Amino acid sequence: MQWTDRIQQVKLWLVAAAVVIAVTSLLVSHYLVRDLQREEHNKMKTWAQAMHMLNQADESTDLSLVIAVIAENNTIPVVVLDADGNVADYRNIDIPSKDTLAYVANYGHRLYEMGNYIKIDFDNSDYYQLVCYDESTMLKRLTQWPYIQLGIVMIFVVVAIFALLSSKRAEQNKVWVGLSKETAHQLGTPISSLMAWVEVLKESYPADQLIPELEQDVKRLERIADRFSKIGSQPESAYASMNALLDNVIAYMDKRTSQKIRIKGHYPAHDVIVSMNVSLFEWVIENLCKNAVDAMEGKEGKIDLWLLEEDNIVAVEVIDTGKGIKKKNIKNVFRPGFTTKKRGWGLGLSLAKRIVEGYHKGRIYVKSSEVGRGTTFRVELKRR
């Protein structure tokens, strides 16, 4: 849990850093854009004054400075409209080869409707001109840059979180594989000894009815050790009857579950044959049933195992009448270390998910759950 909490903290810090960088970038860019907009507006005021002087020039007017000011604008798109809305002049506009004046006129009117214009009034006349201007290419790029930067930062955060999760997953894999194989190795010797003692007891007390039960439990321990030994390696699959597998699970759980809880299977009339590793998949269903029993909390209830065939899918649904799962916890039930029990490692469902999805290329998920009513887990396998 500590590692999980640390991962959550790192992810939160990364997201917080991304937000701070993004907000700072947006604020800085906002102020830069605002200053550039003000500067370009002032330039257009000067340019409009130069156009005014050019239009009212006489023989005594020195036009060299006026022409220099007008010619200096080579970045800001400008359309000059007369009082009738006709184009009097335009600069720095990329226009198509056809309908040049119509395109420029429409462009100028759009700028006017946006409020990007300066009115030039002429002395002793009702005639006027409108200098309509747009933002320069550099200003538009600067306006877009914060969003590009925000996208880059978000990509960085996603990659960092993915790398962090991959590292965590790889470390967990190593721990699980090592722990599983060591557990299988340590169980081997006492299981062999127990099997030998069972044989001795069978010879000494051939009529004792408890010895066969003891023998079955020892064999079960052997199967459990075999399951642990297969973690970390690709287990072998073979075609087997899902009906028989579920019957074995029900028979095993019935003997070890309170009489208050009824476990029942619902199958098609024919055998449903699926390619699977029987030992590992049986453990998955057992784990779901044990969780269902725990969810009853000692009260009366029932567990129904439904075997369904849908197109190329074989599905097993484990339905209980337990306490249910809160909505906020449903997405976390398969996360390693997550548990709502007072005792437990929180690895059962995580390992079940690995067996179903990693080894069998299937799918396991919470189909439905309601607090106080029960939960339905669904496992899907392809027929192959």
Disulfide bonds with the S-S distance in Angstrom:
none
